[in-house]
């Protein structure tokens, strides 16, 4: 496989070879197995031909390639629609394995948290805006998916459960404008009353989750924005995965916020997680 490079490095999808047997270099991508390639018709290409040719420079075709079916469905539509038969969104690694996607997304969480820490280094607390929210999502997902920082264009649902987020007729942008007017405009939210901070964090997280503005990463975005508000109030950030230990209560709290704008259940959980984070931090400090 000498000369073939991961499309992850080139921010493209799958492998590509340079030439071979009358087929356009802009149409052929390497599939999951070595030597297997699938074809993307020219009419479904997402990049300009010159960029395709540039990406292919330096790659060589393997002997006797085997052409297989394109695993990505809806390739002729917007990025949001393109997914595998197993529901894995098209990604810069051309990856079809959920375990690898999870690892890449964990790396994105680390990048987004580093970005929040840099925000904390600025003089004075930062105003959270829709534009900043999109920038944070690009930090979170932009190295993984082509739709990083973009509003979703598809309806979403959570697993096989009843929770669904339809696509509004006017798209996501108008909802985010209201979110900015009613919620984000109250930032930076600084309050000496910790419970008031927890309640505002709950409101922000619940309302963002009710909109579900992004194709992927909405839950993580809600926690990252919540962390920023907590840290601006000299409180500890929450662990990204704390909610999984209270998954049933967390989902119920999110439903209470989504359906009835009842922010108290999630406020209670946030207060509990903050208490645990403080105990963990104090335990580590005592151990030093």
Order of alpha helices (4+ residues) and beta strands (2+ residues): alpha-beta-beta-alpha-beta-alpha-alpha-beta-beta-alpha-alpha-alpha-alpha-alpha
